[in-house]
Amino acid sequence: MTHHGRRSHIQAVPPHRDDLDAIDMLVHEHPGLRADIAAACELQPVALTELEVLPTSVLASPRTPIMTPMPSLYCYAMLALLPGCATANQFTPGPVIDMHLHALPVSPENARAITEISGLSCATTDEELLTETLAALRRNGVVLALVSGDNALAWQDHAPELLWVGAQPGRETVASIRRLHQEGTYKAIAEFSPQYAGLAPGDPSLEPFFALAEELDLPVGYHMGLGPPGAAYTVAPEYRMSLSNPLLFEEVLLRHPNLRLFVMHAGWPMLDEMLGLLHAHPQVYVDIGVIDWALPEKEFHHYLSRLVGAGFGDRVLFGSDQMDSPAAIGVAIRRIRDADYLSAEQERAILYDNAARFLRLSDEEIALHHESLSR
């Protein structure tokens, strides 16, 4: 780089999460300029507690110490001078649909577990959680999110154009789900979590909900896979990892062939069984909620690359499974954008197109989503 003489003409400003995300996306679009972009920024070490705001791909090398670019205005000026590189305000990412979001009261216990697993900071009040989550969704180009939890309806009041609410059996009965769906309140049954009660998908007590979903053509997001580490010893005594086996769904699917099912967490860690279910039952989709930010990055990419490599990239849905840490949304999206084994078309499919098709969005809704990012 030969442009450092211009530094004195640019006023330094503190970095903002938006700036970091924009730089990260620029690097994703121009991977050959990774080293130049890193050199163009003032790289300064940051504390590990700031991991949630880092654009991981801006680093020139995996061995580079954790860095963040600042001042951000200088970074933008330098990026604009790179040959062949679009400026930040010219780059517009595609829309994102988050199929797995929660609106729950803040839980100090859950927050501690999230921070221990991922290093991400968490909201400390319900108001902060709502405000920061909506901001994170909009900042990261999320145009639609399927949300469930105690506060879901209250959250939807704050952002009706952004949030669809999912019903949760156990909190709702078959009759109340039917009524509230007919009134336009519920757009899906999700998150459906009998695994925490020690129930397999084929348990007779669950049959009325699957029958209702098929009758009403309601998508079903079913929790299958990981819970909090040691859940059976603490928060969920009936939880069993053995119930994560996606093949447990076969008889349900055969009884309800028109059921619109997406297996949450993609059944992690039961990868081979998940591939088997996807192969045998072409109507099934998966979401990658929580595994896209809570698992070690190498393990997540191994899992996702196997799903895509086996030919099921058109049935993978993006989900954040954001609970107490709004920063998880950006981390999860960046992991998709950083996946060098995904083509641009596959990335768009996972982040938006697959969900738009699964949810049967109209052409008008899809056009509005794309237009909303250019405003």
URRAKA-V687879 format. One record per helix or strand. SS is the DSSP state (@ for helix, = for strand). FROM is the first residue (numbers start at 0). TO is the last residue. If there is no record, write none. Layout:
ss/from/to
SS/FROM/TO
SS/FROM/TO
//
This chain:
ss/from/to
@/3/8
@/16/28
@/30/39
=/42/44
@/47/52
@/55/57
=/66/68
@/71/80
@/87/89
=/95/101
@/107/117
@/125/138
=/141/147
@/151/157
=/162/166
=/168/168
=/171/171
@/173/181
=/185/191
@/193/196
@/203/215
=/218/222
@/230/232
@/240/243
@/245/254
=/260/263
@/264/266
@/270/279
=/284/286
@/296/314
=/315/316
=/321/321
@/326/336
@/343/357
@/362/371
//
